[in-house]
Amino acid sequence: MGNTTYYPLGETVPVHKAMGGDWAEVVHRAADKRGRRRVVRMVYEVVAFHALRDQLKCKEIWVVGADKWRNPDEDLPQDFEARRVENYRELRKPLDAAVFVDELREQMTAELTLLNDRMPKLSWLDIAERKSGAIRLTAAEAQPEPRNLRRIKGEVQRRWGIVPLVDMLKEAVLGTGCLDAVTSVSGGGSLSPEMLAERLLLVIYAYGTNTGIKAVASGVHDHTEDELRYVRRRYLSTEAARAIAVQIANATFAARSTEVWGQGSTAVASDSTHVRAYDQNLFTEWHSRYGGRGVLIYWHVEKKSLAIHSQLINCTASEVAAMIEGAMRHGTTMDVEANYTDSHGQLEIGFGITRLLNFDLLPRIKRINKVKLYRPVAGEPDAYPQLTPALTRPIRWELIAQQYDQMIKYAMAIRTRTASTEAILRRFTRNASHPSTSSSTTHTLAEPTDTDASPARPSGCRTVTVLRAKSGHGSCYETWRRQGCLSPRPPTG
């Protein structure tokens, strides 16, 4: 059988959907004089493994007894039916799907009407019929530097000069007492608190600046390299490092003066950073977009430049899952209500999930010109004359109502951590055929912020995001923001 080009004529070869399309002519060939179609064994096996990989990724196929690749039904809360009322209350969502749909329809209608009425006054926005896409945005002009900012910078430089980073780290530790979190996570030891604090400072500085323990150990102090490495192994675990970061962030929020910094922010921005790493590192991967070996660190930073969460992700991992994970699990006292991200941090299903988890996903979409806005109701072709070139068919609200309860289950699974966020979102890839994948999941409405308001871009123009189904290809959405419309591609069909 190893040298057989074709399967025998009497062999029954299972047929699957991956054998169609461009593969059809390669898998089947007319191999004999009678013109009978034969299945090429090697090509068929390659196609079968491709199909298996795709279906395993979206959990259409699962592995019995596995964890990451287990039955997707095991990812959902097993007590959901018994705690239905409590689950809906925790997510602040109505039990009746009709009420949920009516609220979305009303919000969408109001926001599209507002946008249509404001269009003549928006000089930075143009919607017209054109081959490159109906929507065209004008780049915002750079804001002038505040008059006193240069003076403040000069005074800081004059008063303190260049402050070594290790001194800033020491002051943060002394001011917040964040190293107490290390002993609470790792337990006590034989080292005195002062000695442990000094060694932890050096270890954190070594890893935080990528200087390395060996180089830091050669500095002017009384600690050897072996002592620093012991403290690293014994005390500085992932949980301890995260606890230190959370305590510093909370102390910073508490110390901020409202007169200087303004009211507390509820929005964060998230993105990944590619960090170079040695080939011998087991976590090192090749990243095609960054073009090199290393690891990806995904950051969540609030508006005033304070990092509230960071995580290590695979180069092939979904940044949408990392975005949701950071917004939900940051652990600080900050209440995240909005998450700004780039094109890689958004996905159609991401808008629906974040809506159900009560925060807004506000991405910057690269192909803004290809956005299409969906109509809230049918039979009103002239309802929004200013937006007509960018409009397409009405939303299928019945699909939202049909899969509303199932989507609540997935949202609760993420909230209660019965499964990882990435495992849940893997269920909603284009290869999945689950009914929830082809349903309209949600509609997001983002409130305006004072920082977004300007004479050229009025704060009254809000964000509207509508998700709808596209059978067999996951959920499609269209979204509108003050900065522009958000959608990765025009709808088809």
Phi, psi and omega per residue, in radians:
M1 nan -0.432 -3.098
G2 -1.137 -0.509 -3.122
N3 -1.788 0.131 -3.117
T4 -1.409 2.150 -3.141
T5 -1.305 -0.722 -3.100
Y6 -2.033 2.706 2.988
Y7 -1.230 2.545 3.117
P8 -1.014 2.679 -3.096
L9 -1.076 -0.568 -3.137
G10 -1.433 -0.083 -3.095
E11 -1.407 2.338 3.084
T12 -1.595 1.980 -3.106
V13 -1.719 2.091 3.119
P14 -1.029 2.392 -3.134
V15 -1.782 2.334 3.077
H16 -2.389 2.923 -2.991
K17 -1.150 -0.391 -3.129
A18 -1.225 -0.254 -3.135
M19 -1.369 -0.157 3.139
G20 -1.531 -2.949 3.096
G21 1.155 -2.375 -3.090
D22 -1.194 -0.369 -3.116
W23 -1.412 -0.288 -3.002
A24 -1.027 -0.780 -3.092
E25 -1.254 -0.400 -3.120
V26 -1.506 -0.635 -3.120
V27 -1.250 -0.734 -3.117
H28 -1.835 2.333 3.092
R29 -2.405 2.577 3.044
A30 -1.401 1.786 -2.945
A31 -1.752 -0.266 -3.103
D32 -2.182 3.083 -3.079
K33 -1.172 -0.440 -3.133
R34 -1.403 -0.088 3.118
G35 1.353 0.301 3.125
R36 -1.253 2.387 -3.094
R37 -1.366 2.281 3.125
R38 -2.025 2.650 -3.139
V39 -1.677 2.115 3.115
V40 -1.294 2.080 -2.981
R41 -1.088 -0.873 -3.060
M42 -1.126 -0.763 -3.138
V43 -1.131 -0.714 3.141
Y44 -1.074 -0.715 -3.126
E45 -1.176 -0.679 3.085
V46 -1.083 -0.794 3.136
V47 -1.117 -0.688 3.132
A48 -1.110 -0.710 3.117
F49 -1.201 -0.615 3.053
H50 -1.078 -0.795 3.140
A51 -1.126 -0.709 3.115
L52 -1.087 -0.744 3.121
R53 -1.072 -0.825 -3.114
D54 -1.108 -0.744 -3.117
Q55 -1.255 -0.545 3.101
L56 -1.220 -0.636 3.131
K57 -1.094 -0.708 -3.118
C58 -1.648 0.124 3.074
K59 1.118 0.471 2.903
E60 -1.214 -0.464 3.012
I61 -2.151 2.391 3.137
W62 -2.314 2.919 -3.085
V63 -1.896 2.156 -3.127
V64 -1.177 2.272 3.119
G65 1.502 -0.039 -3.138
A66 -1.495 2.987 3.081
D67 -1.853 -1.081 -3.114
K68 -1.155 -0.627 -3.060
W69 -1.912 0.573 -3.085
R70 -1.364 3.094 3.097
N71 -1.001 2.205 -3.100
P72 -1.074 -0.419 3.107
D73 -1.143 -0.443 3.115
E74 -1.327 -0.224 3.098
D75 -1.332 -0.383 -3.066
L76 -1.484 2.679 3.102
P77 -1.050 2.200 -3.081
Q78 -1.294 -0.356 -3.138
D79 -1.802 0.422 -3.053
F80 -1.078 -0.785 -3.097
E81 -1.130 -0.681 -3.126
A82 -1.220 -0.505 -3.108
R83 -2.008 0.604 -3.063
R84 -1.020 -0.866 -3.078
V85 -1.106 -0.757 3.135
E86 -1.119 -0.678 -3.141
N87 -1.116 -0.793 3.127
Y88 -1.152 -0.601 3.130
R89 -1.196 -0.681 3.123
E90 -1.112 -0.617 3.122
L91 -1.522 -0.051 -3.135
R92 0.989 0.816 3.136
K93 -2.156 2.554 -3.140
P94 -1.239 2.613 3.106
L95 -1.234 -0.548 -3.100
D96 -1.500 2.132 3.135
A97 -1.117 -0.553 -3.132
A98 -1.116 -0.664 3.109
V99 -1.137 -0.746 3.111
F100 -1.054 -0.802 -3.130
V101 -1.132 -0.725 3.141
D102 -1.088 -0.703 3.113
E103 -1.102 -0.734 3.121
L104 -1.114 -0.750 -3.114
R105 -1.116 -0.726 3.130
E106 -1.142 -0.735 3.128
Q107 -1.128 -0.751 -3.121
M108 -1.137 -0.744 3.132
T109 -1.090 -0.778 -3.132
A110 -1.114 -0.726 -3.087
E111 -1.289 -0.658 3.075
L112 -1.160 -0.643 3.082
T113 -1.122 -0.747 3.111
L114 -1.085 -0.767 3.135
L115 -1.133 -0.745 3.131
N116 -1.069 -0.711 -3.130
D117 -1.246 -0.550 -3.112
R118 -1.473 -0.237 -3.044
M119 -0.907 -0.793 -3.122
P120 -1.067 -0.377 -3.093
K121 -1.671 -0.075 -3.079
L122 -1.684 1.656 -3.100
S123 -1.229 -0.378 -3.092
W124 -1.506 -0.004 -3.070
L125 -2.232 2.358 3.091
D126 -2.390 2.199 3.088
I127 -2.099 2.026 -3.112
A128 -2.716 2.839 3.103
E129 -1.239 2.114 3.088
R130 -2.751 2.659 -3.078
K131 -1.138 -0.600 -3.088
S132 -1.323 -0.136 -3.098
G133 2.249 2.557 -3.015
A134 -1.249 -0.525 -2.989
I135 -1.749 2.316 3.095
R136 -2.348 2.271 -3.137
L137 -1.995 2.551 3.044
T138 -1.696 2.324 -3.114
A139 -1.076 2.416 3.137
A140 -1.242 2.498 3.114
E141 -1.318 2.561 3.134
A142 -1.169 2.391 3.119
Q143 -1.319 2.517 3.124
P144 -1.188 2.614 3.121
E145 -1.174 2.336 3.104
P146 -0.937 2.514 -2.987
R147 -1.084 -0.660 -3.051
N148 -1.657 -0.024 -3.079
L149 -1.125 -0.729 3.138
R150 -1.110 -0.637 3.118
R151 -1.161 -0.700 3.127
I152 -1.122 -0.757 3.115
K153 -1.065 -0.732 3.133
G154 -1.126 -0.695 -3.138
E155 -1.197 -0.683 3.083
V156 -1.092 -0.750 3.121
Q157 -1.124 -0.683 -3.125
R158 -1.213 -0.690 -3.031
R159 -1.363 -0.748 -3.036
W160 -1.986 -0.340 -3.111
G161 1.129 -2.566 3.140
I162 -1.620 2.008 -3.110
V163 -1.650 2.174 3.099
P164 -1.025 2.501 -3.088
L165 -1.095 -0.609 -3.134
V166 -1.169 -0.530 3.068
D167 -1.218 -0.656 3.090
M168 -1.138 -0.688 3.091
L169 -1.117 -0.728 3.135
K170 -1.099 -0.754 3.138
E171 -1.135 -0.639 3.100
A172 -1.132 -0.685 3.126
V173 -1.173 -0.788 -3.133
L174 -1.176 -0.619 -3.103
G175 -1.357 -0.440 -3.073
T176 -1.940 -0.347 -3.067
G177 1.121 0.538 -3.021
C178 -1.204 -0.356 -3.122
L179 -1.267 -0.208 3.037
D180 -1.105 -0.448 -3.141
A181 -1.191 -0.394 -3.133
V182 -1.166 -0.828 -3.131
T183 -1.207 -0.516 3.113
S184 -1.225 -0.497 3.122
V185 -1.554 -0.784 -3.034
S186 -1.657 -0.193 -3.109
G187 1.519 2.952 -3.120
G188 -1.351 3.009 3.136
G189 -2.678 -2.963 -3.092
S190 -1.499 -0.215 -3.111
L191 -1.359 2.556 3.051
S192 -1.254 2.693 -3.139
P193 -0.990 -0.674 -3.123
E194 -1.176 -0.773 3.138
M195 -1.127 -0.744 3.134
L196 -1.115 -0.688 -3.131
A197 -1.124 -0.746 3.128
E198 -1.078 -0.789 -3.114
R199 -1.213 -0.646 3.094
L200 -1.142 -0.683 3.091
L201 -1.034 -0.784 -3.141
L202 -1.147 -0.689 -3.139
V203 -1.190 -0.777 3.114
I204 -1.078 -0.712 3.105
Y205 -1.126 -0.683 -3.124
A206 -1.109 -0.754 -3.116
Y207 -1.426 -0.643 -3.102
G208 -1.171 -0.570 3.130
T209 -1.717 -0.023 -3.107
N210 1.105 0.412 3.101
T211 -1.298 -0.641 -3.137
G212 1.685 2.574 -3.093
I213 -1.133 -0.667 -3.107
K214 -1.066 -0.764 -3.138
A215 -1.209 -0.706 3.139
V216 -1.164 -0.620 -3.119
A217 -1.138 -0.362 -3.139
S218 -1.471 0.042 3.139
G219 -1.329 -3.072 -3.092
V220 -1.548 1.606 3.064
H221 -2.863 3.128 -3.039
D222 -1.803 0.387 -3.061
H223 -2.017 2.313 -3.129
T224 -1.510 2.930 3.127
E225 -1.108 -0.713 3.134
D226 -1.113 -0.664 3.114
E227 -1.151 -0.702 3.113
L228 -1.169 -0.707 3.134
R229 -1.172 -0.589 3.087
Y230 -1.129 -0.783 3.120
V231 -1.088 -0.674 3.101
R232 -1.069 -0.816 -3.106
R233 -1.242 -0.646 -3.004
R234 -1.444 -0.644 -2.954
Y235 -2.041 -0.685 -2.963
L236 -1.558 1.297 3.068
S237 -1.495 3.037 3.099
T238 -1.070 -0.731 -3.139
E239 -1.131 -0.701 3.131
A240 -1.160 -0.740 3.118
A241 -1.097 -0.709 3.114
R242 -1.170 -0.670 3.113
A243 -1.114 -0.673 3.091
I244 -1.095 -0.811 -3.126
A245 -1.095 -0.718 3.141
V246 -1.124 -0.732 -3.117
Q247 -1.175 -0.670 3.083
I248 -1.138 -0.740 3.128
A249 -1.094 -0.793 3.140
N250 -1.109 -0.694 3.112
A251 -1.141 -0.622 3.101
T252 -1.165 -0.751 3.096
F253 -1.049 -0.725 -3.091
A254 -1.224 -0.554 -3.070
A255 -1.471 -0.243 -3.079
R256 -1.172 2.364 3.079
S257 -1.519 2.228 -3.139
T258 -1.104 -0.584 -3.131
E259 -1.139 -0.553 -3.114
V260 -1.610 -0.812 -3.017
W261 -1.689 -0.215 -3.096
G262 1.428 -3.042 -3.141
Q263 -1.184 2.724 -3.127
G264 -1.071 2.479 -3.121
S265 -1.462 2.641 3.073
T266 -2.106 0.199 -3.115
A267 -2.101 2.528 3.078
V268 -2.239 2.788 3.010
A269 -2.067 2.457 -3.095
S270 -2.302 2.539 3.116
D271 -2.894 2.876 -3.132
S272 -1.789 2.671 3.074
T273 -2.196 2.287 3.129
H274 -1.582 2.094 -3.116
V275 -1.918 2.182 3.134
R276 -1.135 2.509 3.133
A277 -2.511 2.746 3.136
Y278 -1.175 2.644 3.118
D279 -1.080 -0.517 -3.093
Q280 -1.296 -0.267 3.123
N281 -1.181 2.235 -3.086
L282 -1.140 -0.369 -3.131
F283 -1.569 -0.114 -3.093
T284 -1.192 2.325 3.112
E285 -2.389 2.743 3.053
W286 -1.536 2.289 3.140
H287 -1.988 2.080 -3.065
S288 -1.171 -0.624 -3.099
R289 -1.260 -0.714 3.139
Y290 -1.523 -0.285 3.050
G291 1.194 0.894 3.117
G292 3.120 3.022 3.135
R293 -1.556 2.544 3.113
G294 2.820 -2.763 3.118
V295 -2.274 2.837 3.117
L296 -1.899 2.258 3.016
I297 -1.936 2.187 -3.126
Y298 -1.816 2.176 -3.027
W299 -1.922 2.568 2.911
H300 -2.095 2.095 -3.077
V301 -2.191 2.260 3.113
E302 -1.380 3.017 -2.944
K303 -1.047 -0.476 -3.110
K304 -1.736 0.545 2.939
S305 1.188 0.531 3.074
L306 -1.897 2.120 3.123
A307 -1.301 2.203 -3.132
I308 -1.868 -0.213 -3.136
H309 -2.835 2.534 3.020
S310 -2.547 2.627 -3.113
Q311 -2.666 2.642 3.079
L312 -1.597 2.233 3.132
I313 -2.236 2.751 3.078
N314 -1.247 2.703 3.123
C315 -1.142 -0.392 3.124
T316 -1.769 0.054 -3.095
A317 -1.314 2.765 3.121
S318 -1.344 2.174 3.075
E319 -1.259 -0.353 3.081
V320 -1.148 -0.769 3.097
A321 -1.088 -0.713 3.111
A322 -1.146 -0.648 3.111
M323 -1.098 -0.825 -3.140
I324 -1.146 -0.728 -3.115
E325 -1.072 -0.773 3.141
G326 -1.182 -0.686 3.133
A327 -1.188 -0.521 -3.112
M328 -1.575 -0.569 -2.959
R329 -2.000 0.371 -3.066
H330 -1.142 -0.499 3.014
G331 1.408 -0.049 3.136
T332 -1.542 3.108 3.127
T333 -1.400 -0.061 -3.136
M334 -1.242 2.396 3.091
D335 -1.738 1.789 -3.074
V336 -1.399 2.096 3.118
E337 -2.000 -0.230 -3.137
A338 -2.631 2.542 -3.121
N339 -2.321 1.982 3.067
Y340 -1.533 2.461 3.138
T341 -2.696 3.071 3.114
D342 -1.686 -2.942 -3.061
S343 -1.107 -0.533 -3.106
H344 -1.330 -0.290 -3.116
G345 -1.664 0.219 3.135
Q346 -2.222 2.667 3.095
L347 -2.696 2.685 -3.074
E348 -0.936 -0.854 -3.109
I349 -1.191 -0.380 3.126
G350 -1.078 -0.638 3.109
F351 -1.114 -0.719 -3.136
G352 -1.175 -0.795 -3.105
I353 -1.136 -0.774 -3.129
T354 -1.148 -0.592 3.068
R355 -1.087 -0.781 -3.134
L356 -1.207 -0.459 3.111
L357 -1.578 0.108 2.978
N358 1.241 0.614 2.865
F359 -2.519 2.706 -3.007
D360 -1.653 2.351 3.012
L361 -1.637 2.080 -3.062
L362 -2.167 1.416 -3.081
P363 -1.549 2.842 2.980
R364 -1.758 1.968 -3.054
I365 -1.660 2.293 -3.066
K366 -1.164 -0.790 -3.087
R367 -1.669 1.128 -3.123
I368 -1.116 -0.566 -3.078
N369 -1.156 -0.301 -3.111
K370 -1.660 0.148 -3.096
V371 -1.216 2.525 2.998
K372 -2.209 2.371 3.104
L373 -1.728 2.353 -3.115
Y374 -1.679 2.528 -3.087
R375 -1.368 2.494 3.138
P376 -1.293 -0.543 -3.138
V377 -2.386 2.740 3.116
A378 -1.565 2.777 3.056
G379 1.433 0.235 3.109
E380 -2.250 1.184 -3.065
P381 -1.152 -0.412 -3.086
D382 -1.855 0.357 -3.058
A383 -1.226 -0.560 -3.074
Y384 -2.289 1.364 -3.048
P385 -1.099 -0.564 -3.126
Q386 -1.241 -0.356 -3.062
L387 -1.880 0.051 -3.004
T388 -0.926 -0.782 -3.130
P389 -1.063 -0.406 -3.107
A390 -1.777 0.045 -3.086
L391 -1.610 2.672 3.056
T392 -2.376 -2.702 -2.987
R393 -1.221 2.904 3.140
P394 -1.221 2.778 3.062
I395 -1.187 2.514 3.045
R396 -1.610 1.469 -3.036
W397 -1.139 -0.471 -3.128
E398 -1.115 -0.499 3.114
L399 -1.211 -0.608 3.074
I400 -1.100 -0.819 -3.109
A401 -1.104 -0.659 -3.101
Q402 -1.153 -0.698 -3.044
Q403 -1.845 0.214 -3.093
Y404 -1.039 -0.838 -3.101
D405 -1.129 -0.685 -3.139
Q406 -1.151 -0.671 3.128
M407 -1.193 -0.579 3.062
I408 -1.108 -0.658 3.104
K409 -1.077 -0.774 3.135
Y410 -1.142 -0.681 3.121
A411 -1.128 -0.701 3.113
M412 -1.199 -0.573 3.088
A413 -1.086 -0.687 3.086
I414 -1.221 -0.733 -3.102
R415 -1.147 -0.727 -3.083
T416 -1.613 -0.045 3.060
R417 1.095 0.609 3.003
T418 -1.231 -0.304 3.029
A419 -2.666 2.804 3.121
S420 -1.206 2.683 3.131
T421 -1.070 -0.683 3.133
E422 -1.120 -0.659 3.118
A423 -1.145 -0.642 3.113
I424 -1.197 -0.822 -3.100
L425 -1.204 -0.432 3.104
R426 -1.074 -0.377 3.128
R427 -1.233 -0.244 -3.000
F428 -2.031 0.639 3.060
T429 -1.467 3.029 -3.110
R430 -1.176 -0.381 -3.110
N431 -1.448 -0.166 -3.096
A432 -1.397 2.620 3.121
S433 -2.121 0.294 3.121
H434 -1.158 2.500 -3.121
P435 -0.981 -0.602 -3.131
S436 -1.151 -0.465 -3.131
T437 -1.181 -0.592 -3.094
S438 -1.704 0.314 -3.119
S439 -1.832 2.743 2.995
S440 -1.354 2.137 -2.973
T441 -1.703 -0.759 -3.068
T442 -2.908 3.054 3.118
H443 -2.370 2.167 -3.081
T444 -1.843 2.353 3.075
L445 -2.167 2.013 -3.118
A446 -1.772 2.268 3.133
E447 -1.284 2.629 3.111
P448 -1.239 2.735 3.083
T449 -2.114 2.691 -3.128
D450 -1.099 -0.584 -3.098
T451 -1.232 -0.355 3.141
D452 -1.516 -0.250 -3.045
A453 -1.342 2.441 3.058
S454 -2.774 2.796 3.132
P455 -0.996 -0.623 -3.102
A456 -1.384 -0.485 -3.084
R457 -2.276 1.572 -3.007
P458 -1.119 2.576 -3.108
S459 -1.235 -0.285 -3.128
G460 -1.224 -0.303 3.135
C461 -1.461 1.859 -2.975
R462 -1.678 -3.042 -3.136
T463 -1.733 2.332 3.061
V464 -2.231 2.214 3.095
T465 -2.227 2.235 3.133
V466 -2.189 2.243 3.077
L467 -1.854 2.424 3.067
R468 -2.533 2.952 -3.010
A469 -1.490 2.665 2.962
K470 -2.397 1.852 -2.914
S471 -0.935 2.181 3.064
G472 1.405 -0.050 -3.079
H473 -2.255 0.429 -3.124
G474 1.375 -3.121 -3.101
S475 -1.529 2.430 3.042
C476 -1.752 2.815 3.111
Y477 -2.559 2.791 2.874
E478 -2.301 2.555 -3.072
T479 -2.512 2.606 3.125
W480 -2.225 2.338 3.050
R481 -2.251 2.883 3.058
R482 -0.996 -0.702 3.127
Q483 -1.322 -0.284 3.141
G484 2.614 -3.134 -3.092
C485 -1.581 2.605 -3.036
L486 -2.077 1.928 3.071
S487 -2.930 2.385 -3.040
P488 -1.379 -0.373 -3.066
R489 -2.813 2.758 3.086
P490 -1.267 2.651 3.138
P491 -1.229 2.659 3.076
T492 -2.240 2.312 3.117
G493 1.434 nan nan
